[in-house]
Amino acid sequence: QVQSAAASTGKSPPDSAFVAMTRTAGMIYSDEEPLVRKDRADGASSLLGGCWGPCCQCYCCCCCSIFVFLLWVVLMAWTTQCGLTSFPVEHVLPENAIQAGVVPLFKMGTSANMNIDPALGIDLTGTWWMDGNPFTIEQLVSFAGGAGQGPFPAHLMMPTNLAGQWTWSDSIFGRIVMGWYNFISTVDETHDFMFVNSSYAEIDPVDETTFGDNIFPFEKISDDEWLREVYVLRRIIYEDGTPHPVQWQRFLDWYYTTWPSGQMVVYTTNNQCIRRCEFLLPCFICKSICGPM
């Protein structure tokens, strides 16, 4: 029959040894198509599978690990009350906190806790609101601990990184920014003000990672207002603890409109280790590692 088929086509049948050889090598014989080596494709597929399989597994494992770590950091940031504390915005006013039976957590500047040469004529006591700050998660600042001597030009150093001297909104974003600052700056870094005279200064910000070498102008508008380029710094509480007759209520209205929870956050420790650790580990572990608050 094979011979008949070959005769009808006018071709000789393939030699049996050749057929066996091609079958063994994984080749297909056809009288119409060229020989095709299937084993090349199979070998390439096997090679790719052997290479890419472990790589994909490693990549997926790394991505999952990073995702879990970020979720853990967010959880720590949202729940920590170790070196920071949240409180109602009304308690910024000392008398409100005292009436509520708690110690005021925000530390306003006073003549007693600031060492600025009176001859300079610069009054930055009290509590100040960053009115118009586009970064609304930051609101209040105190210059307690500020120091500087005359004559002009005078260099005033403001330790605004210390506990209770800067507020953030009690939101996940606000808390994450607090953590970010802890890893790019230290507790003892200062806001440096270079006063040319009693009504104008240039500010060197603490956060050089974000702002670089930018210098911000600081210009006096009135006894209770200073223009800081993109916003106005307004005094809302005087050093004797009394509220400003207009700006205190304006600040409260703005805060509840912007952050309806009415809660804000301050640092309550100057322990740098605690400040960083609390965003990574539970408080009891941080205390055992970092020591006293």
Secondary structure, 3 states (H helix, E strand, C coil): CHHHHHHHHCCCCCCHHHHHHHHHCCEECCCCCCCEEHHHHHHHHHHHHHHHHHHHHHHHHHHHHHHHHHHHHHHHHHHCCCCEEEEEHHHHCHHHHHHCCCCCCCCCECCCCCEECHHHCCCCCEEEEEECCCCCCEEEECCCCCEECCCCCEEEEECCCCCCCEEEECCHHHHHHHHHHHHHCCCCCCEEEEEEECCEEEEECCCHHHHCCCCEEEEEEECCEEEECCEEEEEEECCCCCECCCHHHHHHHHHHHHCCCCEEEEECCCCHHHHHHCCCCCHHHHHHHHCCC
